Structures are given as structure tokens and as C-alpha cells.
Amino acid sequence: MAGILDATSIGPVDVAVVGFEGDAFTGEIAPALMDLVEAGTVRIIDLAFIRKSADGEASFVEMVDSDVSDAYASLTDDQFDLLNDVDLESMADGLEPATAALVIVWENSWAARLSTAVRNSGGFLIAQERVPRENVVAAIEALTAG
């Protein structure tokens, strides 16, 4: 069944919290995410919207209640609800007042086959780190300057 996560073959899973000034969401990110889903690069596992009012009160916006639910609802047929209220409250604590956030949980489906092969061969991940964008930009600028 397509709606079941298979722990033996799932690719690496990431969580991103994308912040926005103000408390409004638009659907502008949805087409870029859809391109990744349609290309098989990622599979969206869970989505959540968080709003923090100017007075610091946090609320969670359900997909069905959101102004942009139509734009984001098409990203996945399966919603696994891996994010719970405790997760969302913790993320909301990190938001500044009068901001909003889109929380995205995705499987890096492009890496699922490699991850499965590594596990099946007895391998395991020792370290993984994302290089911060500013470091990449600085390295590129250094290469092009010299």
C-alpha cells in the first residue's frame, strides 16, 4: 500500500522549518516542492503551518483550514502526521512574534536505493553534515577571485 512507510527501504528523512515575516502563508513554495515530488527527488511525509502572533501566541494551522491548503494539499496523497503537538510547540518557541513557519518533513527518495544498499551490506552512516550556504558562497567567490 502506498500509504505505508517501509522502514527497510525508506531514504533519509529531513525536517525543514521555513520562516516567514508576518503571519500569512502563500502558495508560492508549493510548485517548487511539487517539481521535486514529481521528479522523484523527495516524498513529502508531513506538512504543518505555525503562526505566532505579535503578542507571542502560537497556533498551528491544519491543512484543511489554511488559505493555501489547495496549493499544498496536492503535494502528497499520504499524510503520515509524524509531527505532533509537542514538536510543533517546540518549533513555535523558536519563532519570533509576528512570524509564521512552514514545517516540511520529507524523505530523500533519491537516496533510498543507496541507503538500502548500504544497510544491506552491513554499512551504517557515521557522519553527515550539510555545508552552510554562506560557506559554499565564500568558497565559490574565493575560487573565482583567484
C-alpha positions as CSV (number, residue, x, y, z in Angstrom):
1,M,0.0,0.0,0.0
2,A,1.3,3.4,-1.0
3,G,0.3,5.0,2.3
4,I,2.6,2.9,4.4
5,L,6.2,3.9,5.3
6,D,8.6,0.9,4.9
7,A,11.5,1.2,7.3
8,T,13.6,-1.2,5.3
9,S,13.6,0.9,2.1
10,I,12.9,4.5,3.2
11,G,15.5,7.1,2.2
12,P,17.0,9.6,4.6
13,V,14.3,11.9,6.2
14,D,14.8,15.6,6.8
15,V,12.8,18.3,8.5
16,A,12.9,21.9,7.5
17,V,11.3,24.9,9.2
18,V,10.9,27.7,6.7
19,G,10.1,31.0,8.4
20,F,8.2,34.0,7.1
21,E,7.8,37.5,8.3
22,G,4.2,38.2,9.2
23,D,1.6,35.5,9.8
24,A,0.3,34.9,6.3
25,F,1.2,32.0,4.0
26,T,1.1,31.9,0.3
27,G,1.2,29.0,-2.1
28,E,4.4,30.2,-3.8
29,I,6.6,27.4,-2.4
30,A,4.2,24.6,-3.4
31,P,5.1,24.5,-7.1
32,A,8.8,24.1,-6.3
33,L,8.0,21.3,-3.9
34,M,5.7,19.7,-6.5
35,D,8.6,19.7,-9.0
36,L,10.7,17.8,-6.5
37,V,7.9,15.3,-5.8
38,E,7.1,14.7,-9.4
39,A,10.8,14.2,-10.3
40,G,11.1,11.6,-7.5
41,T,13.6,13.6,-5.6
42,V,11.6,13.8,-2.4
43,R,8.4,12.4,-1.0
44,I,6.5,14.8,1.4
45,I,5.8,12.9,4.6
46,D,4.2,15.7,6.7
47,L,3.5,19.4,6.4
48,A,2.4,21.8,9.1
49,F,1.9,25.6,9.4
50,I,2.7,27.5,12.5
51,R,1.7,31.1,13.2
52,K,3.0,33.3,16.0
53,S,1.0,36.4,16.7
54,A,2.5,39.8,17.6
55,D,1.8,39.1,21.2
56,G,3.7,35.7,21.0
57,E,0.7,33.4,20.9
58,A,1.4,30.4,18.8
59,S,-1.2,28.5,16.7
60,F,-1.0,25.5,14.4
61,V,-2.8,25.7,11.1
62,E,-4.3,22.5,9.8
63,M,-4.1,21.9,6.0
64,V,-7.9,21.9,5.7
65,D,-8.1,25.3,7.5
66,S,-5.4,27.1,5.7
67,D,-5.9,29.7,3.0
68,V,-3.3,27.9,0.9
69,S,-4.4,24.4,1.6
70,D,-5.3,23.7,-2.1
71,A,-1.7,24.6,-3.1
72,Y,-0.1,22.3,-0.6
73,A,-2.7,19.5,-0.4
74,S,-1.7,18.3,-3.9
75,L,1.9,17.6,-2.7
76,T,1.0,14.2,-1.2
77,D,-1.8,11.7,-1.2
78,D,-0.4,10.3,2.0
79,Q,-0.1,12.4,5.2
80,F,1.7,10.5,7.9
81,D,1.4,13.0,10.7
82,L,4.9,12.4,12.1
83,L,4.9,15.9,13.7
84,N,2.9,16.0,16.9
85,D,1.8,18.9,19.1
86,V,4.9,18.7,21.2
87,D,7.2,19.0,18.1
88,L,5.2,22.0,16.8
89,E,5.2,23.7,20.2
90,S,8.9,23.4,20.4
91,M,9.3,24.8,16.9
92,A,6.9,27.6,17.7
93,D,9.0,28.5,20.7
94,G,11.9,29.4,18.4
95,L,9.8,31.7,16.3
96,E,9.8,35.5,16.8
97,P,6.5,37.2,17.4
98,A,4.6,38.2,14.2
99,T,6.1,35.4,12.1
100,A,5.0,32.1,10.6
101,A,6.6,28.9,9.6
102,L,6.0,26.0,7.2
103,V,7.3,22.8,8.6
104,I,8.1,20.2,6.0
105,V,9.1,16.6,6.6
106,W,10.4,14.8,3.5
107,E,12.0,11.6,2.5
108,N,15.0,12.0,0.3
109,S,13.6,9.4,-2.1
110,W,16.6,10.0,-4.5
111,A,18.8,8.3,-1.9
112,A,16.5,5.4,-0.9
113,R,18.2,2.8,-3.1
114,L,21.7,3.8,-1.9
115,S,20.6,3.9,1.7
116,T,19.1,0.4,1.4
117,A,22.2,-0.9,-0.3
118,V,24.4,0.5,2.5
119,R,22.2,-1.1,5.2
120,N,22.0,-4.4,3.4
121,S,25.8,-4.6,3.1
122,G,26.2,-4.0,6.8
123,G,27.2,-0.4,6.4
124,F,26.0,2.5,8.6
125,L,26.2,6.2,8.5
126,I,29.0,7.6,10.7
127,A,28.6,11.3,9.9
128,Q,26.6,13.6,7.7
129,E,26.7,17.4,7.6
130,R,25.1,20.0,5.4
131,V,27.6,22.7,4.4
132,P,26.0,26.1,5.2
133,R,25.2,28.1,2.2
134,E,27.4,31.0,3.2
135,N,30.4,28.7,3.3
136,V,29.6,27.4,-0.2
137,V,29.2,31.0,-1.4
138,A,32.5,32.1,0.2
139,A,34.3,29.1,-1.4
140,I,32.9,29.9,-4.8
141,E,33.9,33.5,-4.5
142,A,37.4,32.6,-3.4
143,L,37.8,30.3,-6.4
144,T,36.6,32.9,-8.9
145,A,38.6,35.7,-7.3
146,G,41.9,33.9,-7.6
